[in-house]
Amino acid sequence: MAKKSVRPLTQEEISKLLKIVEEARENDLTLYRKAKAILMRNQGKTLSEIASELGVTKQNVSYILKQFERDGIDGLLMKKR
């Protein structure tokens, strides 16, 4: 099975994601997990490692990565309704 990966992040994206992680840690756990998952994947962590560290399923991590690939950082910020 091919390893799912996030496209290489730009320095600007890394900076934005780090800011989101810092700001969302206390007040938006979902957004924190999404940003952290993308950063961890960019560092070469496996889906299992990310899921374990963030307390979510591998399927959830996969969904987050697909959402980011499709919609970028703005897609992470949109509220689901």
C-alpha positions as CSV (number, residue, x, y, z in Angstrom):
1,M,0.0,0.0,0.0
2,A,1.4,3.4,-0.9
3,K,2.3,5.7,1.9
4,K,-0.2,8.6,2.1
5,S,1.7,11.9,2.3
6,V,1.0,15.6,2.5
7,R,2.6,17.5,-0.3
8,P,5.7,19.4,0.8
9,L,4.6,22.4,2.8
10,T,5.8,25.9,2.1
11,Q,7.5,27.9,4.8
12,E,4.4,30.2,4.9
13,E,2.1,27.2,5.4
14,I,4.4,25.8,8.2
15,S,4.3,29.2,9.9
16,K,0.5,29.5,9.6
17,L,0.1,25.9,11.0
18,L,2.4,26.6,13.9
19,K,0.5,29.7,14.7
20,I,-2.8,27.7,14.6
21,V,-1.3,25.0,16.9
22,E,-0.2,27.6,19.4
23,E,-3.5,29.6,19.4
24,A,-5.9,26.6,19.2
25,R,-4.3,24.4,21.8
26,E,-6.5,25.8,24.6
27,N,-9.7,26.7,22.9
28,D,-10.2,24.6,19.8
29,L,-9.0,21.0,20.1
30,T,-10.3,19.9,16.7
31,L,-8.4,22.7,14.9
32,Y,-5.3,22.0,17.0
33,R,-5.4,18.3,16.0
34,K,-5.9,19.1,12.4
35,A,-2.9,21.5,12.2
36,K,-0.7,19.3,14.3
37,A,-1.5,16.2,12.2
38,I,-0.4,18.0,9.0
39,L,2.8,19.3,10.6
40,M,3.6,15.8,12.0
41,R,3.0,14.2,8.5
42,N,5.2,16.8,7.0
43,Q,7.9,15.6,9.4
44,G,7.5,12.1,8.2
45,K,5.4,10.6,11.0
46,T,3.2,7.6,10.0
47,L,-0.6,7.8,10.2
48,S,-0.4,5.4,13.2
49,E,2.1,7.6,15.0
50,I,0.0,10.7,14.4
51,A,-3.2,9.0,15.5
52,S,-1.7,7.7,18.7
53,E,-0.2,11.0,19.7
54,L,-3.3,13.0,19.0
55,G,-5.8,10.4,20.4
56,V,-7.7,9.9,17.1
57,T,-8.1,7.1,14.6
58,K,-5.9,6.6,11.5
59,Q,-9.0,7.1,9.4
60,N,-9.5,10.5,11.0
61,V,-5.9,11.4,10.3
62,S,-6.3,10.3,6.7
63,Y,-9.5,12.5,6.4
64,I,-7.6,15.5,7.8
65,L,-4.8,15.1,5.3
66,K,-7.2,14.7,2.4
67,Q,-9.1,17.8,3.5
68,F,-5.9,19.8,3.6
69,E,-4.9,18.6,0.2
70,R,-8.2,19.5,-1.2
71,D,-8.9,22.8,0.6
72,G,-5.6,24.0,2.1
73,I,-5.4,25.8,5.4
74,D,-8.6,27.7,4.8
75,G,-10.4,24.4,4.6
76,L,-9.2,23.5,8.1
77,L,-10.6,26.8,9.4
78,M,-14.1,26.2,8.0
79,K,-16.7,25.0,10.5
80,K,-18.6,22.0,9.5
81,R,-22.4,22.5,9.5
